[in-house]
Amino acid sequence: MPPIEHGGIMPPPDKTTILQQGPICCLEMGDAKAGIDYKISLEESSTAPRPDQDPVPQDFHRIRRLPPYVFEEVNRLKTEARSRGRDVIDFGMGNPDLPTPKHIVDKLIETVQKPSTHRYSASRGIKGLRRAQAAYYERRFGVRLNPETQVIATLGSKEGFANLAQAITAPGDVILVPNPTYPIHQFGFIISGGTIRHLPVAPTSEFLSCLDKAMRFSVPKPIALVLNYPSNPTALVADLDFYKEIISYAKRHDLIVISDLAYADIYFDDKPPPSILQVPGAIDIAVEFTSMSKTFSMPGWRLGFAVGNERLIAALARVKSYLDYGAFTPIQVAAAAALNGPEDCIDEARKTYQKRRDILVQSFAHAGWEIPSPPATMFAWAPLPERFAHLGSLRFSKLLLEKADIAVSPGIGFGEFGEGYVRLALVENPQRIRQAARNLKRFLADGDETGHNVVQITS
Ligand SMILES: Cc1ncc(COP(=O)(O)O)c(C=O)c1O
């Protein structure tokens, strides 16, 4: 090994020892007196660890901006209740419970046998997968996409969304985000240094006037608008006319539009939700995310897509090219088989969720809790029963868990305007839903409206 040259400023071994103890590394100070200098530097430096100090800071700039997940507390209580032997009926997390269709699993198994698929894959997604997604958009929405430039595969739509935020946000940029909403819509941008201005969720004329107000009174001018229909958690759906108004407004005000269409195929009563890219010219300013998690019951596989504007897709592709090598090739091949394959599995999943929705709405109403019937998604967005409204959504969720063995997500976890609601995910089978309704009926008859004797209420 050739000798390391330090231009005569390499400190003697004893000084090197001192340097390695702390973060101050001033090699160029290494002359005869330098040993003393290092020592002084180390003692005076506020960043140097003292023997009684942990060298790792207690918090970090980005972490300070990420509040603890509200759902964590309910999840913890759920786990505790289960460990006490309680049979908790879990409507908490939107984690699809249906098995991935067999032909998709079979394709994965077949592909994984080929050693050539074990190498790093393509960060943007293999060509066959991007083509399959383009074909899906043409079939489902009548939207033609160039798979080379207008389609990218992501490690789930959540990852894609967060990395698009990373790609397009400068510190302090203002982003318009609905509230309540799926947390990454807001926190993807907060992690990226952006500032959030909230808009209501309902796709009405009030939304458009709030949007206009936000554009006129925000400084600096917002750079992007996030939309999510069908909405998690509210299940609200937008129509094409609403999207036309948004695109027309956004074009006039140089606003990027990011649409999250994760529930593209989980809709009821034969009313498929549209894609924003169906609006002529939307591709000039819009990008849209879809997910394999819901449509094909593949949540653990981690595969989603962004499609749309070429510059936005290229920005996302650039960031991702530094971060990942793409999903495991057999997963991508199986996902392409899913998109190119039979659609009866999607109809089946839709029917299953619709049946659960109907049973939930009917049986809970019968028990005394009226919940609006969601037109899409796998969620019911339920106003707290009037008697419990004073508790707020977090305390009510805890009460429901403790007294009725029913786990739900408190609305406050989706943003301040989610207060007064809880979200129920349709991830339990009809029998369990009916059991939950029976538990609910007993709980409501009990008359305890305070939660005073529910353990561990901290807020
Ligand atoms: C609105 C919305 N977008 C994105 C996601 C994340 O989906 P994926 O599994 O593709 O990351 C979810 C998951 O619940 C969601 O509800």
The ligand as an SDF file (V2000), in Angstrom:
LIG
                    3D

 16 16  0  0  0  0  0  0  0  0999 V2000
  -55.2680    7.4150   -0.3890 C   0  0  0  0  0  0  0  0  0  0  0  0
  -54.1400    6.4520   -0.2760 C   0  0  0  0  0  0  0  0  0  0  0  0
  -53.0510    6.6460   -1.0210 N   0  0  0  0  0  0  0  0  0  0  0  0
  -52.0120    5.8040   -0.9680 C   0  0  0  0  0  0  0  0  0  0  0  0
  -52.0200    4.7150   -0.1300 C   0  0  0  0  0  0  0  0  0  0  0  0
  -50.8110    3.8400   -0.0720 C   0  0  0  0  0  0  0  0  0  0  0  0
  -50.9080    2.8160   -0.9620 O   0  0  0  0  0  0  0  0  0  0  0  0
  -49.6590    1.9180   -1.3590 P   0  0  0  0  0  0  0  0  0  0  0  0
  -49.8460    0.6160   -0.6940 O   0  0  0  0  0  0  0  0  0  0  0  0
  -49.6970    1.8490   -2.8500 O   0  0  0  0  0  0  0  0  0  0  0  0
  -48.4230    2.6300   -0.8790 O   0  0  0  0  0  0  0  0  0  0  0  0
  -53.1200    4.4750    0.6740 C   0  0  0  0  0  0  0  0  0  0  0  0
  -53.1220    3.3240    1.5990 C   0  0  0  0  0  0  0  0  0  0  0  0
  -53.9570    3.1390    2.4430 O   0  0  0  0  0  0  0  0  0  0  0  0
  -54.2150    5.3650    0.5980 C   0  0  0  0  0  0  0  0  0  0  0  0
  -55.2970    5.1920    1.3540 O   0  0  0  0  0  0  0  0  0  0  0  0
  1  2  1  0
  2  3  1  0
  2 15  2  0
  3  4  2  0
  4  5  1  0
  5  6  1  0
  5 12  2  0
  6  7  1  0
  7  8  1  0
  8  9  2  0
  8 10  1  0
  8 11  1  0
 12 13  1  0
 12 15  1  0
 13 14  2  0
 15 16  1  0
M  END
$$$$
